[in-house]
Amino acid sequence: MSNFLLHTKLYMPPARPDLVPRPRLTARLCAALSHPLTVISAPAGFGKTTLLAEWRTTATGRDYPLSWLSLEPEDSDPQRFWTYVAAAIGALPAFAAAERLGQTTVELLRTIPGQQPQHYLPPLINELSAVPTPFALVLDDYHAITSPAVHAAVQFLIDHLPSQMHLVVLTRADPPWPLARLRSQGRLGEFRAADLRFTDAEAENFMGRALDGGLPPEDVTLLQQRTEGWAAALQMAALSLAGQPGQEARHAFVTAFAGENRYVADYLAEEVISRQPEPVQRFLMLTSILERMSAPLCAAVTGQTDAGSLLAQVDRSNLFLVPLDEERRWFRYHHLFADLLRARLRRFSPDLLPILFRRASEWHEAAGHTVPAVTYALAGEEHQRAARLVEQNVNGWWGLAAHDFIRLLARLPDAVIQSRPTLSIYQAWVGILTGRLEEAQVLVAAAEHQLGADTADAGTGTGCGAQWAAMRSFVALIRAYIRELTGQPYALSAQVMEAPAQIPETQVAMRNSADVTLSFLLYMNGDLEQAAALLAGAARRDAAARLTEAVPIAISRLARIRMLQGRLPEAAELCHRHLSLIAGSGATRHFVNGSLHAVLADVLREQNDLEGAAEQAREAIAANAVWQVPDALANALMAQAAVLLARGDTQGAAANLGEAEAAGRGRTLATDLIHRLQTLQVRLWLAQGNLTAARQWAEGRGMRTDGAPAFRRESENLALARILLAGGCWTEAQSLLARLAPAAVAGGRTGRLIEILVLQALALRQADRGRTLKLLEQAVVLAEPAGYVRTFLDEGQSLAELIHELTRRGGPAQAYAARLLSGFSFAAEPGAHLATPLPEPLTDRELEVLRLLAAGLSNEEIARRLQVTYGTVKTHVHNIYGKLGADSRVRAVALARELHLL
């Protein structure tokens, strides 16, 4: 990212040798450091920057840690703004030990444009709080910022400013912050135009320094009155007066100037410019289009071979030139002076503007400064040239989707983007990542049209070479991915399958995007091993390039595949190893790192390490909370919900699932994540005894017991099997599970097969005890190597009794069955509850309520059926739970069946 920073923006202009001392202002500025915020607000040319430069020469200012950032309109992009803020502060000695200050905040903004400040600024504020010494950040020319998002973020920073940090804002207009509130709280120091105006004494001092012999006091007073103490006007007047021969001529100038002239700045600029030699005048006008200038750049733009000496002459003549580095190689004009020069250029030589912009763009292109090269091309309305420059750098900018690349693309007309397939494809990819699928589809269609081939047929085309073939393949991949996300049918054609191989390995980020995308499509179609190979390749490629942006995505998905395959230890090892890799690269806060913690939470929960799982789930949520990436945050919340459900905390699990659903609201979640979210919700409903809600979900999804056992609906089919078992539909459940088991075996999904076998055992336990125990034995044997536990414990008393029988049979499952049996928190002996009478029997009304609970009725439905109040039903349910020793409806009904109460 440092290659994209202009370090001259971080340089504070030094105090000029002819500076007029203004101790009244520097003393006030020293006092203002007791406030968190100082705003210096005045029109152009009132000496805002000069005041800071003078304060810097004082005893207090000389040693005070101060960071500087000069702003411009392009910094209205939040990511660009905070990148520069972090760079400015990070240059202070106090932050020398900080590794890439503000990285988390910048990566949050790069990955997720448009989020709120409270989601991305806390990491930076926490880093700033860790430094014990006072320091200040100066934001110069803050009026250039037009983004409400940046304004809101800076206000958030002000509201949470560390006590040792001071913010100084130099601006021509008040920022849209609650200054009145800050003022009333004593948190604001202010300087206005009235404060910055030169006094008569300061104006006389200034003129005495600027002019040999100075000006008579009456002329100074008259000039002071007409300029109203405006420093820039006084400076330009001094330059003009320097060319007047004698006091009489100077008095005449002041008198004429003091007339009814409304355009003081224009008048003085004309006087200053007209008194310069013709080569200097032309130089000033031609270079006015440059935001920053150096001698070589000025030579290229003006065509003047003596541009270097002219630039030095302008600097020596004090013609409003501001140095931007210590070596005085880069400069900019004072903004007011630049505005006047540009107006003069537009008025007298408008035909030169496109030529000058073109030259500036060409020079920056040759120098390898792509962003300014594109910026000047856009300023000159050379959209095709700008598009070509962007297109040439698309591969290097692939990973910078939320920063300069997107900002520049946004300035290109839609027609220009859609005329270039590379830009259309990239813009479509960004649309997919940010959930703008409709926009992505328009751009994909444009790319297909420009490529001149139907991507459904890899053999068509007009012979445009390997590059176009690669783009056609990638377009086909994007098209299939959009169809997957929107629930439309698609085919994994040869073109889609070959898409990643068409992209050179040197284009790391784009190649990884293709690999991860194709792996997801393969996964959803049940091809786990081929998907895993692509993910592993992307992770290796990314790690080798030290990008570590694809690593968390690829590894978290690969670990999920290993879990499905019953390889829990391998899934955990993948996550641990790559979290260490990411930490070693300094990218510990990448937006999906939390997904690795979420996978670890699920592995540890399955192995019945609930404490470890809870810790990993908390890490996942903490890592993702500030990023607000829907997929990653939903994964983290679901991991925590599963742990809470295993602990019997249905209320906490429900709250987490509600947050997970909210995280994906209005956004496109990955298909498999939606399935996992829905099936976890079904398990929660069943744990709550809400069979009605579970049945309604199944009906709404069109679930059928005779549906095809496709992998993409496998988790939903298992949820349906649980619903059937909870409702006592043993035969239907067994029929469904019997068709799911062979598909899981064929697909190598051992982890899923263990769950299927357990449910089959529960479905058959009343009808065929021998077959039941055989199925359960098979499940236990498969579970032992990977340490599966919760798959068994979560099924409760009924399964505990079966496992107890299994321990008496001997055979390969006996030892692990005994270990599983020890994990149950209640009696496992068959009929154990029968031998323990209830300490207090259920009343007739409670038995009636219990039967209705077993039938799946909600509390509201029971109240209507019995014609009692909702509160009365809640009391009965509470009493039933207490007498049975249950903590949920499902548990209460199960215990009641064991006691033959139903």
Helices and strands as residue ranges (DSSP letters): G 2-4, G 7-10, H 23-32, E 37-41, H 48-55, H 59-62, E 66-70, G 73-76, H 78-90, G 93-95, H 103-111, H 117-120, H 122-129, E 135-140, G 142-144, H 148-159, E 165-171, H 179-184, E 188-191, H 193-196, H 200-210, H 217-227, H 231-241, H 246-257, H 264-274, H 278-287, H 295-302, H 307-316, E 321-323, E 331-333, H 335-348, G 350-352, H 353-366, H 370-379, H 383-392, H 394-397, H 404-410, H 414-418, H 421-433, H 437-451, H 466-485, H 494-498, G 500-502, H 508-524, H 528-544, H 550-564, H 568-584, H 593-606, H 610-625, H 630-646, H 650-663, H 671-687, H 691-700, G 711-713, H 714-726, H 730-746, H 750-764, H 769-783, G 784-786, H 790-793, H 797-809, H 814-823, H 844-854, H 859-866, H 870-884, H 889-898
